[in-house]
Amino acid sequence: MPDHSPVAVDGIEWARGRGLGALAEKMGFEWLEFTPERAVARMPVEGNTQPVGLFHGGAYVVLGESLGSMHANFHAGPGRLAVGVDINATHTRSATSGYVTGVCTPIHLGRSLTVHEIVVTDDQGRRCSTVRITNHIKALPTPGR
């Protein structure tokens, strides 16, 4: 396993330095915590709703995939790339205001495969969605190939 201890790498600074990508930025994704043990972020409900005012189910998945993929890439270490190969979500409640917060914890951190669970809650701490993502870790492609 790569050495990503707090002394070796500041996780949240690594995540902020890597960037989120245009979609997560447009949706208002904010990092709250990033360590080898877990990653936490939030998104506003406003601007990410269905026509009836509920937080969009796809927005839960964007939050979950962003958290799980970033944590998998942190685990992969330099010269390696984690890419999503499977994601699923079960929505159990609808957020209608405030923020939703995702807490991502690893289920499995292997050399070539990671699995993360992301629990998304509303401002009252009620679970709204559970996302599971599997990432495959491979060597970073070399330029020109």
KETOR-17967 format. One record per residue: x, y, z of N, C-alpha, C in turn; residue number from 0. Coordinates in Angstrom, 1 decimal, padded with zeros to 4 digits. Layout:
     n.X     n.Y     n.Z    ca.X    ca.Y    ca.Z     c.X     c.Y     c.Z  gukol
       X       Y       Z       X       Y       Z       X       Y       Z    NUM
...
//
This chain:
     n.X     n.Y     n.Z    ca.X    ca.Y    ca.Z     c.X     c.Y     c.Z  gukol
   000.8  -001.2   000.0   000.0   000.0   000.0   000.9   001.2   000.0      0
   000.6   002.2  -000.8   001.4   003.5  -000.8   001.4   004.2   000.5      1
   002.5   004.9   000.8   002.6   005.6   002.0   001.9   007.0   001.8      2
   000.7   007.1   002.3   000.0   008.4   002.3  -000.3   008.8   003.7      3
   000.6   008.6   004.6   000.4   009.0   006.0   000.4   010.5   006.0      4
  -000.2   011.1   007.1  -000.3   012.6   007.1   001.0   013.3   007.0      5
   002.1   012.6   007.5   003.4   013.2   007.3   003.8   013.2   005.9      6
   003.5   012.1   005.1   003.9   012.0   003.7   003.1   012.9   002.8      7
   001.8   012.9   003.0   000.9   013.7   002.2  -000.3   014.2   003.0      8
  -000.6   015.5   002.8  -001.8   016.1   003.4  -002.9   015.8   002.5      9
  -003.8   014.9   002.9  -004.9   014.4   002.0  -005.8   015.5   001.4     10
  -006.3   016.4   002.2  -007.2   017.4   001.7  -006.5   018.4   000.7     11
  -005.2   018.7   001.0  -004.4   019.5   000.1  -004.2   018.7  -001.2     12
  -003.9   017.4  -001.2  -003.8   016.6  -002.3  -005.0   016.6  -003.2     13
  -006.2   016.4  -002.5  -007.5   016.4  -003.2  -007.8   017.8  -003.9     14
  -007.6   018.8  -003.1  -007.8   020.2  -003.7  -006.9   020.5  -004.8     15
  -005.6   020.0  -004.7  -004.7   020.3  -005.8  -005.0   019.5  -007.0     16
  -005.5   018.3  -006.9  -005.9   017.5  -008.0  -007.0   018.1  -008.8     17
  -007.9   018.7  -008.1  -009.1   019.3  -008.8  -010.3   018.3  -008.8     18
  -011.5   018.8  -009.0  -012.7   018.0  -009.0  -013.2   017.6  -010.4     19
  -012.9   018.4  -011.4  -013.5   018.3  -012.7  -014.7   019.3  -012.8     20
  -015.0   019.6  -014.0  -016.0   020.7  -014.2  -017.4   020.3  -013.6     21
  -017.8   019.1  -013.7  -019.2   018.7  -013.3  -019.3   018.9  -011.8     22
  -018.4   018.4  -011.0  -018.5   018.5  -009.5  -018.4   020.0  -009.1     23
  -017.6   020.7  -009.8  -017.4   022.2  -009.5  -018.7   022.9  -009.8     24
  -019.4   022.6  -010.9  -020.6   023.3  -011.2  -021.7   023.0  -010.2     25
  -021.6   021.8  -009.6  -022.7   021.3  -008.7  -022.4   021.8  -007.2     26
  -021.3   022.5  -007.0  -021.0   023.1  -005.7  -020.3   022.2  -004.7     27
  -019.7   021.2  -005.2  -018.9   020.2  -004.4  -017.9   020.9  -003.5     28
  -017.9   020.6  -002.2  -016.9   021.2  -001.2  -016.3   020.1  -000.4     29
  -014.9   020.1  -000.4  -014.2   019.2   000.5  -014.4   019.6   002.0     30
  -014.6   018.7   002.9  -014.6   018.9   004.3  -013.5   018.2   005.0     31
  -013.2   017.0   004.5  -012.1   016.1   005.2  -011.6   015.2   004.1     32
  -010.3   014.8   004.2  -009.7   013.8   003.3  -008.6   013.2   004.0     33
  -008.7   012.0   004.4  -007.6   011.2   005.1  -007.5   009.8   004.5     34
  -006.5   009.0   004.8  -006.4   007.7   004.3  -007.6   006.8   004.8     35
  -008.3   007.2   005.9  -009.4   006.4   006.4  -010.8   006.8   005.8     36
  -010.9   008.1   005.4  -012.2   008.5   004.8  -012.1   009.9   004.1     37
  -013.1   010.1   003.3  -013.2   011.4   002.6  -014.7   011.9   002.9     38
  -014.8   013.2   003.1  -016.1   013.8   003.4  -016.2   015.1   002.6     39
  -017.4   015.3   001.9  -017.6   016.5   001.2  -019.1   016.7   001.2     40
  -019.5   017.9   000.7  -020.9   018.3   000.7  -021.3   019.0  -000.6     41
  -022.6   019.0  -000.9  -023.1   019.7  -002.0  -024.4   020.4  -001.6     42
  -024.7   021.6  -002.2  -025.9   022.3  -001.9  -027.1   021.6  -002.6     43
  -028.2   021.6  -001.9  -029.4   021.0  -002.6  -029.9   022.0  -003.7     44
  -029.9   023.3  -003.4  -030.3   024.3  -004.3  -029.4   024.2  -005.6     45
  -030.1   024.2  -006.7  -029.3   024.1  -008.0  -029.1   022.7  -008.5     46
  -029.4   021.7  -007.6  -029.2   020.3  -008.0  -030.4   019.5  -007.8     47
  -031.6   020.1  -008.1  -032.8   019.4  -007.9  -033.5   018.9  -009.1     48
  -034.5   018.0  -008.9  -035.4   017.6  -010.0  -036.5   018.8  -010.1     49
  -037.3   018.7  -011.2  -038.3   019.7  -011.3  -039.2   019.9  -010.1     50
  -039.4   018.9  -009.3  -040.4   019.0  -008.2  -039.7   019.4  -006.9     51
  -038.4   019.8  -007.0  -037.7   020.4  -005.8  -036.9   019.4  -005.0     52
  -036.8   018.1  -005.3  -036.1   017.2  -004.6  -034.6   017.1  -005.1     53
  -033.7   016.8  -004.2  -032.3   016.7  -004.7  -032.3   015.5  -005.7     54
  -031.7   015.8  -006.8  -031.7   014.8  -008.0  -030.9   013.5  -007.6     55
  -031.5   012.4  -007.9  -030.8   011.1  -007.7  -029.4   011.0  -008.3     56
  -029.3   011.6  -009.5  -028.0   011.6  -010.2  -027.0   012.5  -009.5     57
  -027.4   013.5  -008.7  -026.5   014.3  -008.0  -025.9   013.5  -006.8     58
  -026.7   012.6  -006.2  -026.2   011.8  -005.2  -025.0   010.9  -005.7     59
  -025.3   010.4  -006.9  -024.3   009.6  -007.6  -023.0   010.4  -008.0     60
  -023.2   011.6  -008.4  -022.0   012.5  -008.7  -021.2   012.7  -007.4     61
  -021.9   013.0  -006.3  -021.2   013.2  -005.0  -020.4   011.9  -004.7     62
  -021.1   010.7  -004.8  -020.5   009.5  -004.4  -019.3   009.1  -005.3     63
  -019.5   009.3  -006.6  -018.4   008.9  -007.5  -017.2   009.8  -007.3     64
  -017.5   011.1  -007.1  -016.4   012.0  -006.9  -015.6   011.7  -005.7     65
  -016.3   011.4  -004.6  -015.6   011.0  -003.3  -014.8   009.6  -003.5     66
  -015.5   008.6  -004.0  -014.9   007.3  -004.1  -013.8   007.2  -005.1     67
  -013.9   007.9  -006.2  -012.8   007.9  -007.2  -011.6   008.7  -006.7     68
  -011.8   009.8  -006.1  -010.7   010.6  -005.6  -010.0   009.8  -004.5     69
  -010.7   009.1  -003.6  -010.1   008.4  -002.5  -009.3   007.2  -003.1     70
  -009.9   006.5  -004.2  -009.2   005.4  -004.8  -007.9   005.9  -005.5     71
  -007.9   007.1  -006.1  -006.7   007.6  -006.7  -005.7   008.0  -005.7     72
  -006.1   008.5  -004.5  -005.2   008.8  -003.4  -004.5   007.5  -003.0     73
  -005.3   006.4  -002.8  -004.8   005.1  -002.4  -003.8   004.6  -003.5     74
  -004.1   004.7  -004.8  -003.3   004.2  -005.9  -001.9   004.7  -005.8     75
  -001.7   006.0  -005.5  -000.4   006.5  -005.4   000.1   007.0  -006.8     76
   001.3   007.6  -006.8   001.9   008.2  -008.0   002.1   007.2  -009.1     77
   001.9   007.6  -010.3   002.1   006.8  -011.5   001.0   005.8  -011.7     78
  -000.1   005.8  -010.9  -001.2   004.9  -011.1  -002.5   005.7  -011.2     79
  -003.5   005.1  -011.8  -004.7   005.7  -012.0  -005.9   004.8  -011.6     80
  -006.8   005.3  -010.9  -008.0   004.5  -010.5  -009.2   005.0  -011.4     81
  -009.8   004.0  -012.0  -011.0   004.3  -012.9  -012.2   003.5  -012.5     82
  -013.3   004.2  -012.4  -014.5   003.5  -012.0  -015.0   002.4  -013.0     83
  -015.4   001.3  -012.4  -015.9   000.2  -013.2  -017.3  -000.3  -012.8     84
  -017.8   000.2  -011.7  -019.1  -000.1  -011.3  -019.5   000.9  -010.2     85
  -020.8   001.3  -010.3  -021.4   002.2  -009.3  -022.8   001.9  -009.1     86
  -023.3   001.9  -007.9  -024.8   001.8  -007.7  -025.2   002.6  -006.5     87
  -026.4   003.0  -006.5  -027.0   003.9  -005.4  -028.4   003.4  -005.1     88
  -028.6   003.5  -003.8  -030.0   003.3  -003.3  -030.4   004.6  -002.5     89
  -031.4   005.2  -003.0  -031.9   006.4  -002.4  -033.1   006.1  -001.5     90
  -033.0   006.6  -000.2  -033.9   006.2   000.8  -034.7   007.4   001.4     91
  -034.2   008.6   001.0  -034.9   009.9   001.5  -034.6   011.0   000.5     92
  -035.4   012.0   000.4  -035.2   013.1  -000.5  -034.8   014.4   000.3     93
  -033.7   015.0   000.0  -033.3   016.2   000.6  -034.0   017.3  -000.2     94
  -034.5   018.4   000.5  -035.2   019.5  -000.2  -034.6   020.8   000.0     95
  -033.6   020.9   001.0  -033.0   022.2   001.2  -031.7   022.0   001.9     96
  -030.9   023.0   002.1  -029.6   022.9   002.8  -028.6   022.2   001.9     97
  -027.9   021.3   002.6  -026.8   020.6   002.0  -027.0   019.1   002.2     98
  -026.4   018.3   001.3  -026.2   016.9   001.6  -024.7   016.7   001.8     99
  -024.4   015.8   002.7  -023.0   015.5   003.0  -022.7   014.0   002.8    100
  -021.6   013.7   002.0  -021.2   012.4   001.8  -020.0   012.0   002.6    101
  -020.1   010.8   003.2  -018.9   010.3   004.0  -018.5   009.0   003.3    102
  -017.3   009.0   002.8  -016.8   007.9   002.0  -015.8   007.1   002.8    103
  -016.1   005.8   002.9  -015.2   004.9   003.6  -014.8   003.7   002.8    104
  -013.5   003.3   002.8  -013.1   002.2   002.0  -013.7   000.9   002.6    105
  -014.1   000.0   001.7  -014.5  -001.4   002.1  -013.4  -002.3   001.8    106
  -012.7  -002.0   000.6  -011.5  -002.8   000.2  -010.5  -001.9  -000.5    107
  -009.3  -002.0  -000.1  -008.2  -001.2  -000.7  -007.1  -002.2  -001.2    108
  -007.2  -002.7  -002.4  -006.3  -003.6  -002.9  -005.3  -003.0  -003.9    109
  -004.4  -003.8  -004.4  -003.4  -003.3  -005.4  -004.1  -002.9  -006.7    110
  -005.1  -003.7  -007.1  -005.7  -003.4  -008.4  -007.2  -003.1  -008.4    111
  -007.8  -003.1  -007.2  -009.2  -002.9  -007.0  -009.5  -002.2  -005.7    112
  -010.4  -001.2  -005.7  -010.9  -000.6  -004.5  -012.4  -000.6  -004.5    113
  -013.0  -000.7  -003.3  -014.5  -000.6  -003.2  -014.7   000.4  -002.0    114
  -015.5   001.4  -002.3  -015.9   002.4  -001.3  -017.4   002.5  -001.1    115
  -017.8   002.7   000.1  -019.2   003.0   000.4  -019.3   004.5   000.8    116
  -020.3   005.2   000.2  -020.5   006.6   000.5  -021.9   006.7   001.1    117
  -022.0   007.2   002.3  -023.3   007.4   002.9  -023.6   008.9   002.8    118
  -024.7   009.3   002.2  -025.1   010.7   002.0  -026.3   011.0   002.9    119
  -026.1   012.0   003.7  -027.1   012.5   004.7  -027.5   013.9   004.4    120
  -028.7   014.3   005.0  -029.1   015.7   004.9  -028.6   016.4   006.1    121
  -029.0   017.7   006.2  -028.6   018.5   007.3  -029.0   018.0   008.7    122
  -030.1   017.2   008.7  -030.5   016.6   010.0  -029.9   015.3   010.3    123
  -028.9   014.9   009.5  -028.2   013.6   009.7  -029.0   012.4   009.3    124
  -030.0   012.6   008.5  -030.8   011.4   008.0  -030.2   010.9   006.7    125
  -030.1   009.6   006.6  -029.5   009.0   005.4  -030.5   009.2   004.2    126
  -029.9   009.7   003.2  -030.7   009.9   001.9  -030.3   009.0   000.8    127
  -029.1   008.6   000.8  -028.6   007.7  -000.3  -027.4   006.9   000.2    128
  -027.2   005.7  -000.3  -026.0   004.9  -000.1  -025.5   004.5  -001.4    129
  -024.2   004.9  -001.7  -023.6   004.7  -003.0  -022.4   003.8  -002.8    130
  -022.2   002.8  -003.7  -021.1   001.9  -003.6  -020.4   002.0  -005.0    131
  -019.1   002.3  -004.9  -018.3   002.4  -006.2  -017.1   001.4  -006.1    132
  -016.8   000.8  -007.3  -015.7  -000.1  -007.4  -014.8   000.6  -008.5    133
  -013.5   000.7  -008.1  -012.5   001.3  -009.1  -011.4   000.3  -009.4    134
  -011.0   000.3  -010.6  -009.8  -000.5  -011.0  -008.6   000.4  -011.0    135
  -007.5  -000.1  -010.5  -006.2   000.6  -010.4  -005.3   000.1  -011.5    136
  -004.8   001.0  -012.3  -003.9   000.5  -013.4  -002.7   001.6  -013.5    137
  -001.7   001.2  -014.3  -000.6   002.1  -014.5  -001.1   003.3  -015.3    138
  -000.6   004.5  -014.9  -000.9   005.7  -015.6  -000.4   005.6  -017.0    139
  -001.2   005.9  -018.0  -000.7   005.8  -019.4   000.4   006.8  -019.6    140
   001.4   006.3  -020.4   002.5   007.1  -020.8   002.2   008.0  -021.9    141
   002.7   009.3  -021.9   002.3   010.2  -023.0   002.8   009.7  -024.4    142
   002.0   009.9  -025.4   002.3   009.5  -026.7   001.9   008.0  -027.0    143
   001.3   007.3  -026.1   000.9   005.9  -026.4  -000.5   005.8  -026.6    144
//
